[in-house]
């Protein structure tokens, strides 16, 4: 059912083989995306140190971008880790903690 595929690494640009066995492994675990990096680049990325950032899979984002906002509860100027859209309230960290309780 599975056949070896030649893919291109997104980091180094080299071609690598996504073997039938690897495809079967991915399918058994429900992975929907093919690997985007060759084995060498994957290993280098893993050994580069701890990842920063949140979310699924982490990532190598470094500093998180913050956006200026005005707290909807107290009016204090604050920064939040998402772009406020205006259709929902935005809270400073103190008001957010109170809101959660």
Secondary structure, DSSP 8 states (H G I E B T S, - for coil): ----EEEE-TTT--EEEE-HHHHHHHHHTT--S---S-HHHHHHHHHT---BS-STT--B--S---EEEE-TTT--EEEESS---SSS----HHHHHHHH-
